[in-house]
Amino acid sequence: MAEIKPMALIESMSKKVCEHSNVYFRTNKQTGKVTTGKLCNPSNKAPSSAQVAAKTRFSKVAKAIHAVLADPTEKAKLEAEYKAQTKYGSLLGYAMHKLNDQYDENGDKI
């Protein structure tokens, strides 16, 4: 399989090229590798109540994680734990794993 070196323009792209496009670009920040994907057959249905609840919970948990990462002492403690493990590739991913279980299905802290 051949290695493809993308143009400099494509290396810096992320998300959609324009609002009418269904091709997405993503650059892996650790490796610099650019990948593309195409959104095929998107759903036209309104989201279910379970999907809305999951989205709400995720946004609450994400805000809490960003608050923890904004605190220098908490961030230093979390970084030390992150560096001691090998499963998660980013501090944000590790923080999501670590703090996700501390919130109930409504996104409220347990």
C-alpha positions in Angstrom: 0.0 0.0 0.0 1.4 3.4 -0.9 2.0 6.3 1.5 0.2 9.4 0.4 1.7 12.8 1.3 -1.2 15.4 1.3 -0.8 18.9 0.0 -0.1 21.5 2.6 -3.6 22.9 2.2 -5.2 19.6 3.1 -2.8 19.0 6.0 -4.2 22.0 7.8 -7.9 21.2 7.1 -10.4 19.8 9.6 -14.1 19.2 9.6 -16.0 19.9 6.3 -14.7 21.8 3.3 -17.9 23.7 2.9 -21.4 23.5 4.3 -22.7 21.5 1.3 -19.9 18.9 1.5 -20.3 15.5 3.1 -16.6 14.8 3.2 -14.8 15.4 6.5 -11.1 15.9 7.1 -9.3 15.1 10.4 -5.7 15.5 11.4 -4.3 13.3 14.2 -2.5 15.8 16.4 0.0 13.1 17.7 1.0 11.6 14.4 0.1 14.3 11.9 -1.7 11.8 9.8 -4.7 13.2 7.8 -7.8 11.0 7.3 -11.0 11.6 5.5 -14.4 10.3 5.8 -17.7 10.7 4.1 -21.1 11.0 5.8 -23.4 8.6 4.0 -27.2 8.5 4.6 -27.4 10.9 7.5 -30.6 10.6 9.6 -33.4 13.0 8.8 -35.4 12.0 11.9 -35.6 14.1 15.0 -33.3 12.8 17.8 -35.0 10.5 20.3 -35.3 11.5 24.0 -32.5 9.1 24.9 -30.2 10.7 22.3 -31.1 14.2 23.7 -30.4 13.0 27.2 -27.1 11.5 26.2 -26.1 14.7 24.5 -27.1 16.8 27.6 -25.1 14.5 29.9 -22.1 14.5 27.7 -22.1 18.4 27.6 -22.4 18.6 31.4 -19.6 16.1 31.9 -17.4 17.8 29.3 -17.8 21.2 31.0 -16.9 19.6 34.4 -13.8 18.1 32.8 -12.7 21.4 31.3 -13.2 23.0 34.8 -11.0 20.4 36.4 -8.3 20.9 33.7 -8.5 24.6 34.2 -7.4 24.2 37.9 -3.6 23.9 38.0 -3.4 21.6 41.0 -6.1 19.2 39.7 -4.6 19.2 36.2 -1.1 18.4 37.6 -2.6 15.5 39.6 -4.5 14.2 36.6 -1.4 14.6 34.3 0.6 12.4 36.7 -2.0 9.7 36.6 -2.2 10.0 32.8 1.5 9.6 32.3 1.5 6.5 34.5 -0.9 4.7 32.2 -0.7 3.6 28.5 -4.3 2.9 27.5 -5.4 6.5 26.7 -3.6 8.6 24.1 -4.7 12.1 25.3 -5.1 13.8 28.6 -8.6 14.8 27.6 -9.5 11.2 26.8 -8.1 10.0 30.1 -10.0 12.7 32.0 -13.2 11.7 30.3 -12.6 8.1 31.3 -11.6 9.0 34.8 -14.4 11.5 35.6 -17.3 10.0 33.5 -18.2 7.5 36.2 -18.7 10.3 38.7 -21.8 11.6 37.0 -25.3 10.1 36.7 -27.4 9.7 33.6 -28.6 13.3 33.9 -25.1 14.6 34.1 -25.3 15.5 37.8 -22.3 14.7 40.0 -22.9 11.6 42.1 
